[in-house]
């Protein structure tokens, strides 16, 4: 039985994350850039498009059918089209994502999980974010979007990055790892 995501104490206020309606997106690619504060959450939902979620700063904590996934900035979380997922962010993150139209997802993993992101994907996401490119329309930007797609197709899926446990001794260690993923 998969463990569930950490939840805030009873006094913590939660903040809703706006969920993208991919049915209204033209073209084949959509790049999203946002900053979410601590205790942000997206309730269980799905999209018709597949998407890669990435925290350039901070760590992502998501629940998917295979269990709980916690990924630091070296990784992204791949969610195939139609897969129900939710997210709770205990700490603030700088969020980046790329949504791919369903026809582009046929040769990508059909299971949600972590992907180790290489420097090319991170550079394109940073460039598009800096220039405010959400829907690539120029030939140059479409080529970069295709490079991201090619890179994702070549990246193996990992089912989880950090383990989740219920034993009190391990929970303390894993909670510390989650709260400070940059502390080696």
CORBELPE-V992770 format. One line per field, one symbol per residue. ss: DSSP state (a for helix, b for strand, c for the rest). burial: I if it has 9 or more other C-alpha atoms within 8 Angstrom, else O. A space follows every 50 residues. Layout:
BEGIN
ss = ???
burial = ???
END
This chain:
BEGIN
ss = ccccccccccccccbbcccccaaaccccbbbbbbbbcccbbbbbbccccb bbbbbbbccbbbbbccbbbbbcccbbbbbcccccbbbbbcccbbbbbbbb caaaccccccccbbbbccaaaaaaaaaaaaacccccccaaaaaaaaaaaa aaacccbbcccccccccaaaaaaaaaaaaccccc
burial = OOIOIOOOOOOOOOOOOOOOOOOOOOOOIIIIIOOIIIIIIIOOOIIIII IIIIIIOIIIIIIIOOIIIIIIIOIIIIIIIIIIIIIIIIIIIIIIIIII IIOIIOOIOOOIIIIIIOOOIIOIIOOIIOOOIIIIOOOOIIOIIOIIIO IOIOIOIOIIIOOOOOOOOIIOOIOOIIOOIOOO
END
